[in-house]
Amino acid sequence: MGVEVDRTTFKSNDHREFQNKLSQEILFLHHLIKNTKPKDQKPSFGVEVEGWLIDNNAQASPTNDKFLAQLNNPSVVSELLKYNIELNGAPYPASGNVFELLYKDIINLWGQCKSQAQKMNLSVVTIGSLPTLNLKDFGISAMSKGNRYMALNHEILRFNNSPTLPIHISGLDELKFESESVMIAGAATSFQFHYKVPLATSHQYYNASLLASAPMAALSANSPFIFGKKLWHESRIPIFEQAVAGWPGSPGNIKRRASFGPSLLEQSISEYFIKIVQKHPTLLPVVKDTPAGDFEHLRLHSGTVWSWNRPVIGKDQNGQLHIRIEHRVPSAGPTFVDSFANMAFFIGLVHELVESHNPFQTQHSFTTLKKNFYAAAKEGLYSSINLSPKSKQSIKSVILETYIKLAHKGLLKLGINKDVVDFYLFEVIKQRVETEQNGAIWQLKFIEKYGADFKNLTLQYMENQENETPIHKWAV
């Protein structure tokens, strides 16, 4: 949920000063991008993984404070809920074996987490939403320590001008209730990754990320149940969006802080930051005495707007500005093999769309890309998407016939070893699509066969996950 802040409440003057800082930094960013000559910025990748702490009954365990203190590893930190932890892998530049390096790094961190959990008679698991969750698990007492979490909760409720946040998700079942805090956002955990892209064409990489989001939602769906309700294949998407809802706009129009994004971009990545500053009021107006070129305020504000593809401002070791695309669509799990296959597919597809000058931007409107994304999140590998105003096709066939081929080309152009590319795309992604089994479908099959036994579902899931066997090979 972002970096820590030093207070939990703010005054109107804080908002005014912060807004002035944002305006200065937006102007500086636009000027910098416009006047910076393209340089050879090598792409690099990084990974964030969110996990659950659970007890022997497969129930969420609110013990991340003790867990993290004893683990004592700065690469593993808290998340919103006391049940959750986040692993942060080191970034690596694109190379033939970059995915092997990233995988090894995360597996090492996860091994440390498993060992620490065992010492506490607990287990750790990566899954989009823990099937055994109950609504009672989401009281304010489940919030992790930190001013940021308390401040976000306070400010989101204040801007909504309501003591509760309405949650209403319609899927195969219906979930409807009033949430008294943003804690419900913690029901959604993810496998996020960062892709550092060329500054001059970063807006094109952002646009390509929007197109890639529908197949990614279908491939990685792993949260079909919330509180025992059978909802979307990727229920993380609506539960998180509604849990951190923005504020009422026109009647029936909620301006969500978590969303597909503001629009396609035309000329510069700075358009994204301009739009989120214009659309979303500041939640955490912590004013700092820093130069505009540090972008401290813009980065803090951006961290409270949860676009599923979020541009992130950073600097290289030499101080050079760079942009990373943070892809937030995939659920955590089912295995790290599956997760890194998803990552490889996304990066290869996005790279090829941009570098081959694929005309997708003239073929797809933002509205179409957005509809495709939510259709894929709702129905997963069973969904269909619009390729043009008059052409609808199953997402499985689009992935198999078009997107895998583009991703393969893109990864090879990035210099990734061909055997790694072939493994992730042909032996994992292709097989998952052809067998029609991702994490969500496996969970649905399990409950259909054994009934609403969410404890045994979770325990069997964990046993399969432990073996790192790709999801398409899991038996029910």
C-alpha positions in Angstrom: 0.0 0.0 0.0 3.0 2.4 -0.4 5.5 4.2 1.8 5.0 5.2 5.4 4.0 8.8 6.4 4.5 10.7 9.7 0.9 11.5 10.6 -2.7 10.2 10.3 -4.7 13.5 9.9 -4.2 16.6 7.8 -5.4 20.2 7.7 -6.8 22.2 4.7 -3.5 24.1 4.4 -1.6 20.8 4.0 -3.8 20.0 0.9 -3.2 23.5 -0.6 0.6 23.3 -0.2 0.7 19.8 -1.4 -1.3 20.7 -4.5 1.1 23.5 -5.3 4.0 21.1 -5.0 2.2 18.7 -7.4 1.7 21.4 -10.0 5.4 22.3 -9.9 6.5 18.7 -10.2 4.1 18.0 -13.1 5.4 21.0 -15.0 9.0 19.9 -14.3 8.3 16.3 -15.5 6.6 17.5 -18.7 9.6 19.8 -19.4 12.1 17.1 -18.6 10.5 14.5 -20.8 10.0 16.9 -23.7 13.6 18.2 -23.6 15.5 15.0 -22.7 17.2 13.3 -25.7 16.5 9.6 -26.0 19.3 7.6 -24.3 20.1 4.0 -24.2 18.1 2.9 -21.1 18.3 -0.8 -20.7 15.0 -2.4 -19.5 15.0 -4.0 -16.1 12.4 -6.0 -14.1 11.4 -6.3 -10.5 8.9 -8.3 -8.6 6.6 -7.9 -5.5 4.7 -10.8 -4.1 1.9 -10.7 -1.5 1.3 -13.7 0.8 -0.9 -14.9 3.6 0.0 -16.1 7.1 -2.4 -18.9 8.1 -2.8 -21.3 11.0 -3.3 -25.1 11.0 -7.0 -24.7 10.3 -6.2 -22.7 7.2 -7.5 -19.5 8.9 -5.8 -16.2 8.4 -3.4 -15.4 11.3 -3.0 -11.7 12.4 0.6 -12.1 13.3 2.7 -10.2 10.7 4.2 -7.9 13.3 5.8 -10.7 15.2 6.6 -12.6 12.0 8.4 -9.7 10.4 10.3 -8.8 13.7 11.7 -12.3 14.0 12.4 -12.7 10.2 14.2 -9.3 10.3 14.6 -9.1 6.5 14.1 -5.6 4.9 12.9 -7.3 1.7 9.9 -8.6 3.4 7.4 -6.0 4.8 3.9 -5.6 6.0 0.7 -5.0 4.0 -2.6 -3.5 5.0 -3.8 -6.5 7.0 -1.9 -8.2 9.8 -2.5 -11.5 7.9 -0.4 -10.4 4.9 3.3 -9.9 4.1 4.9 -8.6 0.9 8.2 -9.9 -0.6 10.2 -7.5 -2.7 12.7 -9.1 -5.1 15.8 -7.2 -6.3 15.5 -5.6 -9.8 17.6 -7.1 -12.6 18.4 -5.7 -16.0 17.2 -7.6 -19.0 19.5 -10.5 -19.9 19.4 -14.0 -21.2 18.9 -15.4 -17.7 17.0 -12.6 -16.0 13.9 -14.7 -15.2 16.1 -17.3 -13.6 17.7 -14.6 -11.4 14.3 -13.2 -10.5 12.9 -16.6 -9.7 15.8 -17.7 -7.6 15.6 -14.4 -5.6 11.9 -14.8 -4.8 12.2 -18.6 -4.1 15.0 -17.8 -1.6 12.9 -15.1 0.1 9.9 -17.4 0.2 12.0 -20.2 1.7 13.0 -17.8 4.5 9.3 -17.0 5.1 8.3 -20.6 5.2 11.0 -21.3 7.8 9.9 -18.4 10.0 6.3 -19.4 9.7 7.1 -23.0 10.7 8.8 -21.6 13.9 5.5 -19.9 14.7 3.4 -23.1 13.9 2.0 -21.2 10.9 2.2 -21.6 7.1 2.5 -19.1 4.2 0.5 -19.2 1.0 0.2 -17.1 -2.1 -3.4 -16.9 -3.5 -5.5 -14.1 -4.8 -8.0 -14.3 -2.0 -7.9 -16.8 0.9 -10.9 -19.0 0.5 -11.5 -19.4 4.3 -11.9 -15.7 4.9 -14.9 -14.4 6.9 -16.2 -10.9 7.0 -15.4 -10.7 10.7 -11.7 -11.0 9.9 -11.8 -7.4 8.5 -12.3 -5.2 11.6 -10.1 -2.2 12.1 -8.1 -4.3 14.7 -6.8 -6.4 11.7 -4.9 -3.3 10.4 -1.1 -3.6 10.3 0.9 -1.1 12.3 1.6 2.1 10.4 0.4 5.7 10.0 -0.1 5.3 6.3 -2.8 2.6 6.7 -4.7 4.6 9.3 -4.4 7.8 7.3 -5.7 6.2 4.1 -8.6 4.7 5.9 -9.5 8.0 7.5 -9.1 10.1 4.3 -11.0 7.7 2.0 -14.0 7.6 4.3 -13.8 11.4 4.7 -13.8 12.0 0.9 -16.7 9.5 0.5 -18.6 11.6 3.1 -19.9 8.4 4.6 -19.1 6.1 7.5 -19.2 3.1 5.2 -18.1 2.0 1.8 -20.8 0.0 -0.2 -19.5 -3.3 -1.6 -21.7 -5.0 -4.3 -20.3 -7.7 -6.5 -22.5 -9.7 -8.8 -21.1 -13.0 -10.2 -22.5 -16.5 -10.0 -23.5 -15.4 -6.5 -24.0 -11.9 -5.1 -22.0 -10.2 -2.4 -23.5 -7.0 -0.9 -22.7 -5.3 2.4 -21.4 -2.0 3.9 -17.8 -1.9 4.8 -16.8 0.3 7.8 -13.2 0.7 6.6 -10.8 0.1 3.7 -9.7 -3.1 5.4 -11.7 -5.2 2.9 -9.0 -4.2 0.3 -6.7 -6.7 2.0 -8.8 -9.6 0.8 -7.0 -9.1 -2.6 -3.3 -10.1 -2.9 -1.2 -10.0 -6.0 1.9 -10.8 -7.9 3.0 -7.4 -9.1 6.0 -6.6 -11.3 7.8 -3.6 -12.6 9.1 -3.1 -16.1 11.5 -0.2 -16.7 10.8 1.1 -20.1 12.4 3.7 -22.5 11.5 7.2 -21.3 10.7 8.6 -24.8 8.2 5.8 -25.6 7.0 5.1 -22.1 3.5 6.3 -23.0 3.4 3.7 -25.7 4.4 1.0 -23.3 1.6 2.1 -21.0 -0.9 1.9 -23.8 0.3 -1.6 -24.7 0.0 -2.6 -21.1 -3.7 -1.8 -21.2 -4.2 -4.1 -24.2 -2.2 -6.9 -22.4 -4.3 -6.6 -19.3 -7.3 -8.6 -20.6 -5.3 -11.7 -21.4 -3.4 -11.3 -18.2 -6.6 -11.2 -16.1 -7.8 -14.4 -17.8 -4.5 -16.2 -17.5 -3.8 -15.3 -13.9 -7.3 -15.4 -12.4 -7.0 -17.0 -8.9 -9.7 -15.5 -6.7 -13.2 -16.9 -7.5 -14.4 -16.9 -3.9 -14.9 -14.1 -1.4 -16.5 -15.0 1.9 -17.7 -18.3 0.4 -19.5 -16.5 -2.4 -18.8 -17.6 -6.0 -18.2 -14.2 -7.8 -15.8 -13.3 -10.6 -12.9 -15.6 -11.7 -10.7 -12.7 -10.6 -12.8 -11.2 -7.7 -9.7 -9.3 -6.6 -10.5 -6.7 -9.2 -14.0 -5.5 -8.0 -13.3 -6.1 -4.3 -10.2 -3.9 -4.3 -11.8 -1.2 -6.5 -14.8 -0.9 -4.3 -12.8 -1.1 -1.1 -10.8 2.1 -1.9 -13.6 3.8 -3.9 -13.0 7.4 -4.7 -15.9 9.7 -4.2 -19.4 10.2 -5.7 -19.3 12.0 -9.0 -22.4 12.4 -11.1 -25.4 10.1 -10.1 -24.4 6.5 -10.4 -20.8 7.4 -11.3 -18.2 6.6 -8.7 -14.8 8.1 -9.5 -12.7 5.1 -8.4 -9.1 5.5 -7.2 -8.5 1.9 -8.2 -9.4 1.4 -11.8 -8.4 0.4 -15.3 -6.8 3.8 -15.7 -7.7 7.3 -17.0 -7.3 6.9 -20.8 -4.9 5.9 -23.6 -2.0 8.4 -23.8 -1.2 10.3 -26.9 2.3 11.9 -26.7 3.9 11.6 -23.2 3.7 9.6 -20.0 3.2 13.0 -18.2 -0.4 12.9 -19.5 -1.1 10.1 -17.0 0.2 12.1 -14.0 -1.7 15.2 -15.1 -4.9 13.2 -15.3 -4.6 11.6 -11.9 -3.8 14.9 -10.3 -6.8 16.5 -11.9 -9.2 13.6 -11.2 -8.2 12.5 -7.7 -7.9 14.7 -4.6 -4.9 14.3 -2.4 -5.2 11.7 0.3 -1.8 12.0 2.0 -0.7 15.6 1.7 2.7 15.3 3.5 4.6 18.4 2.3 8.4 18.0 2.0 11.1 20.5 1.4 12.5 18.8 -1.7 13.3 20.0 -5.2 10.7 19.4 -8.0 13.1 17.0 -9.7 12.8 14.6 -6.8 9.1 14.2 -7.6 8.4 13.3 -3.9 4.9 14.6 -3.9 3.9 13.3 -7.3 5.2 9.8 -6.3 3.3 10.0 -3.0 0.1 11.0 -4.8 0.5 8.4 -7.5 0.9 5.8 -4.8 -2.7 6.5 -3.7 -4.2 6.0 -7.2 -4.3 2.3 -7.8 -4.4 1.9 -11.6 -4.0 -1.7 -12.6 -1.2 -0.5 -14.8 0.6 2.3 -12.9 3.5 4.3 -14.2 6.1 4.8 -11.5 8.7 7.6 -11.5 12.2 6.6 -10.5 15.8 7.4 -10.9 18.8 5.3 -12.0 21.9 5.1 -9.9 23.4 7.9 -12.0 20.4 10.1 -11.2 18.8 9.7 -14.6 15.0 9.8 -14.7 13.2 6.6 -15.6 9.7 5.3 -15.9 8.5 1.8 -14.8 5.2 0.3 -15.6 3.9 -1.5 -12.5 1.6 -4.2 -13.6 -0.9 -5.0 -10.8 -3.4 -7.3 -12.6 -2.2 -10.8 -11.7 -3.3 -12.6 -8.6 -0.7 -14.1 -6.3 -0.2 -17.8 -6.9 -0.9 -20.6 -7.8 2.9 -21.2 -8.1 5.9 -19.1 -8.8 6.4 -21.0 -12.0 2.9 -19.9 -13.1 3.5 -16.3 -11.9 6.8 -15.9 -13.8 5.2 -17.4 -16.9 2.5 -14.7 -16.6 5.2 -12.1 -16.2 7.2 -13.3 -19.2 4.0 -13.4 -21.4 3.2 -9.8 -20.4 6.6 -8.3 -20.9 7.1 -10.1 -24.3 3.7 -9.0 -25.5 4.1 -5.4 -24.5 7.6 -5.1 -25.8 6.6 -6.5 -29.2 3.5 -4.4 -29.5 5.6 -1.2 -29.0 8.8 -2.1 -30.8 7.2 -3.6 -33.9 4.9 -0.5 -34.1 1.9 -2.7 -34.0 -1.2 -0.5 -34.9 -3.2 -1.7 -31.9 -3.8 1.8 -30.7 -5.7 2.7 -33.8 -7.7 -0.6 -33.7 -8.8 -0.5 -30.1 -10.5 2.4 -28.3 -9.9 2.9 -24.6 -13.5 1.9 -24.0 -13.0 -1.4 -25.8 -9.8 -2.2 -23.9 -11.6 -1.5 -20.6 -14.6 -3.7 -21.5 -12.2 -6.5 -22.5 -10.4 -6.2 -19.2 -13.4 -6.5 -17.0 -14.9 -9.3 -19.1 -11.7 -11.2 -18.7 -11.6 -10.5 -15.0 -15.2 -11.7 -14.6 -15.1 -14.9 -16.8 -11.4 -15.7 -17.0 -10.5 -18.2 -19.6 -14.1 -18.6 -20.6 -14.4 -14.9 -21.6 -14.6 -13.4 -25.1 -13.2 -10.0 -26.1 -13.7 -7.5 -28.8 -10.9 -7.2 -31.4 -12.8 -4.6 -33.3 -16.3 -3.1 -33.1 -17.7 -6.0 -35.1 -15.4 -8.8 -34.1 -15.7 -10.8 -30.9 -13.4 -13.8 -30.2 -12.8 -16.1 -27.3 -9.8 -15.0 -25.2 -8.4 -18.5 -25.4 -8.1 -18.3 -29.2 -6.7 -14.8 -29.2 -4.0 -15.9 -26.7 -3.1 -19.1 -28.6 -3.3 -17.7 -32.2 -1.9 -14.2 -31.7 -0.6 -13.1 -28.3 1.7 -16.0 -27.5 3.4 -15.5 -30.9 3.9 -11.8 -30.3 5.2 -12.4 -26.7 7.7 -15.0 -28.1 9.1 -12.4 -30.5 9.2 -9.7 -27.9 11.1 -11.8 -25.4 13.7 -13.0 -27.9 14.2 -9.3 -29.0 14.9 -8.6 -25.3 17.6 -11.2 -25.4 15.9 -13.7 -23.1 17.3 -17.3 -23.5 15.1 -19.1 -26.0 14.8 -22.2 -23.9 13.4 -20.1 -21.1 11.0 -18.3 -23.5 9.8 -21.6 -24.9 9.3 -23.1 -21.4 7.2 -20.3 -20.0 5.1 -19.6 -23.1 4.7 -23.1 -24.6 5.0 -25.4 -21.7 3.2 -23.3 -19.1 1.0 -20.5 -20.7 -0.1 -22.5 -23.8 -0.8 -25.6 -21.8 -2.8 -23.7 -19.2 -5.0 -22.2 -22.0 -5.4 -25.5 -23.8 -6.4 -27.4 -20.7 -8.6 -24.5 -19.6 -7.3 -24.6 -16.0 -6.0 -21.6 -14.2 -6.1 -21.1 -10.4 -9.7 -19.9 -10.4 -11.0 -22.8 -12.5 -9.2 -25.3 -10.4 -10.8 -23.9 -7.2 -14.2 -23.9 -8.8 -13.7 -27.5 -9.9 -12.7 -28.5 -6.4 -15.8 -26.9 -4.7 -18.0 -28.4 -7.4 -16.6 -31.9 -6.6 -16.3 -31.7 -2.8 -18.8 -29.1 -1.8 -18.2 -25.9 0.1 -15.2 -27.2 2.0 -12.9 -24.2 1.9 -10.6 -25.5 4.5 -9.7 -28.6 2.5 -9.6 -26.5 -0.6 -6.9 -24.3 0.9 -4.9 -27.2 2.3 -4.9 -29.1 -1.0 -4.0 -25.9 -2.8 -1.1 -25.4 -0.4 0.1 -29.0 -1.0 0.1 -28.5 -4.7 1.8 -25.1 -4.4 4.6 -26.5 -2.4 5.6 -28.7 -5.3 5.8 -25.8 -7.8 3.8 -27.9 -10.3 2.2 -25.6 -12.8 -1.6 -25.2 -12.3 -2.6 -26.9 -15.5 -1.2 -30.2 -14.1 -3.1 -30.0 -10.8 -5.6 -32.8 -10.3 -8.9 -32.2 -8.6 
